[in-house]
Amino acid sequence: KGLEFVVNIDPKLPSMLVGDDVRLTQVIMNLLTNAVKYTEKGTVTFGVSAADKSDTSVTLAVSVKDTGIGIREEDMEKLFESFARLDVKRNRSIEGTGLGMSIVTKLLALMNSRPMVESTYGEGSVFSFEIVQEIADPRPIGNNFAHRRDSSDIKKKENISFKDADILVTDDNEMNLKVAKNLLRLFGIETDTASSGAETIEKMGRKHYDIVFLDHMMPQMDGIETLAKLKERELIPSDTVVIALTANAVIGAKESYIDAGFSDYLSKPIELDQLEKVLTQYLSVKTSDDEEEKTEQETGIFEFDPAADDEIMEFSPDDGSASAHADTDMIISQLENAGISVNSGLQYCGGDKDFYIEMLTEYAQSADSRMAELNSALAENDISRYQILVHALKSVSKTVGADDVSELARSLEEAAKRSDPDFIRQNNPELEKMYSGKAADVKKSITPQ
């Protein structure tokens, strides 16, 4: 419809709450869907803030505001009745039964809340509710809910590359390394990788690097411990920048990593525009018109453009097969139908459909081995190892668009942090069921019928 979607989430809200996320999601999606349905032009704004807060609980104030047709005062009482379609004559072109608001009312009642509405006929409406949630982790969420641009909003960027940059990426997860290498290749950079702190120390002892991207959460030796050893052995030249990679970015994260000795930090999964900002800040940019053709064919840099066509532009100079593209598009469609957040996954994979499918395939094929490692750590009551493993699963699941698996893995990681083995034992079987089901859906979508 060409509407603007605005997200206003208070970054000071607690990062982890106890509540019914499924019902909350249903309520919010119904309100947003309703707003879009009855708004022909303008804006839909989604906001969450704290109406009240104590040491143990927070009252979330959730609102959805639109610039739609509004509601007549005499129709307000009918609004939440089943099958009631307001102003039928004016809305005859709008599909739907009118059940949405009735469902919202019933779901909120189950959570001891109720919907509220303010509306000016012909100008728009604000639907809202307040709900009390227990605080499980008081640390603020930060800016993790900034609006993500659709991965299909892509156009070719002016020729830009980072000449002769030497970069090392350290991550104990092979998929994360592949994704990082693929994204950096878009900037013309061939990247060295390391899968542990010890390998990082060994490689930095042999070669000079302009930037070292160092994962925080790793077994044996984490990123902070690795950085300390590198400094102790004087292996970080004055012109080398060490940047922390973390999947736990909250308010104050940058300051904490700088205090630990890092130059900066980058959130995982890595977003292309954030990566570009970091590279631009710490490397020399080359934009010579003399190398325009080389930039087009070898780097394939692109940027997001809200006015671009819906079709994703691909940069695969060696692949001109129309049938291959058709097969890829069919797979992408099947993945969407299977509940994979394809747009999100494509964004993290640099808009490269074939690479994205490759990562999804690897994600699905590694399901059994990943769960075997998690189950083994749990059986041995090794909660520290379980935390590292489930942290990695959280990250790779988010990267490929398996958001439900990522979210459950996140809750299990939080349980491991607070040393709650009972929660882990209770919910680990659900993680295994969900991950196995997602892997089966991916395999079914990708395997030729």
Protein Blocks (a to p, Z undefined) as FASTA:
>chain_A
ZZacdddddfkbcfbdcddfklmmmmmmmmmmmmmmmpcbhcdddddddfbdcfkbccdd
dddddfbebpafklmmmmmgghiaghkllmmmpgcehlmmmmmmmmmmmnopacddddde
hiaccdddddddddfblcdebjmlgccddfklccdddddddehiacddddfbfklmmmmm
mmmmmnopacdddfbfklmmmmmmmpccfbdcddfbdghiafklmmmmmmmnopacfkbc
cddddfbdcehklmmmmmnopabdcdddddfklmmmmmmmmmccdfbfklmmmmmmmnop
acddfkbcfbdcdddfklccfklmmmmmmmmmmmmmnopafklmmmmnoopaklmmmmmm
mmmmmmmmmmmmmmmmmmnopaklmmmmmmmmmmmmmmnopamlmmmmmmmmmmmmnopa
klmmmmmmmmmmmmmmmmmmmmmmmpcZZ
